[in-house]
């Protein structure tokens, strides 16, 4: 019964996807954020009224996707 129970749990676990399966933590230094603000972010052209933080998140996402593809 213990063996069958373990196999059932593994089967259930393989069919269940959680955000934790696809999340990553990345530490950002103040220097990196300031570089972004001075070299990439342009408050005059900011698309759709995004905040600097949201723009930085989108920038990082784009850069990570370039590295991964």
C-alpha positions in Angstrom: 0.0 0.0 0.0 2.9 2.4 0.8 4.5 1.7 -2.6 1.2 2.3 -4.4 0.6 5.5 -2.4 4.0 6.8 -3.3 3.5 6.1 -7.0 0.1 7.8 -7.0 1.7 10.9 -5.4 4.5 11.0 -8.0 1.9 10.7 -10.8 -0.2 13.5 -9.3 2.9 15.7 -8.8 3.9 15.2 -12.4 0.5 16.4 -13.6 0.4 19.5 -11.4 2.2 22.7 -12.5 2.6 25.5 -10.0 4.1 29.0 -10.5 7.1 27.9 -8.4 8.0 25.5 -11.2 8.7 28.4 -13.4 9.9 31.3 -11.1 13.3 32.6 -10.5 14.8 35.1 -8.1 17.3 37.6 -9.5 19.1 40.1 -7.3 19.4 43.6 -8.9 22.0 46.0 -7.7 21.2 49.7 -7.3 24.0 50.4 -9.8 22.3 48.2 -12.4 19.0 49.9 -11.9 20.5 53.3 -12.2 22.3 52.3 -15.4 18.9 51.3 -16.8 17.3 54.6 -15.8 20.2 56.6 -17.4 20.7 54.5 -20.6 17.5 52.7 -21.5 14.5 54.2 -19.8 13.1 57.3 -21.4 10.2 58.9 -19.4 9.1 60.9 -22.5 8.7 57.8 -24.7 7.5 55.5 -22.0 5.0 53.1 -23.7 1.5 52.9 -22.3 2.4 55.0 -19.3 4.6 52.3 -17.6 6.4 53.1 -14.4 10.2 52.9 -14.3 9.9 49.6 -12.4 7.5 48.0 -14.8 9.7 49.2 -17.7 12.8 47.7 -16.0 10.9 44.3 -15.5 10.0 44.3 -19.2 13.5 45.1 -20.2 15.0 42.3 -18.1 12.4 39.9 -19.5 13.4 40.8 -23.0 17.1 40.4 -22.3 16.7 37.1 -20.6 14.6 35.8 -23.5 17.3 36.8 -25.9 19.9 34.9 -23.9 17.7 31.8 -23.7 16.8 31.6 -27.4 
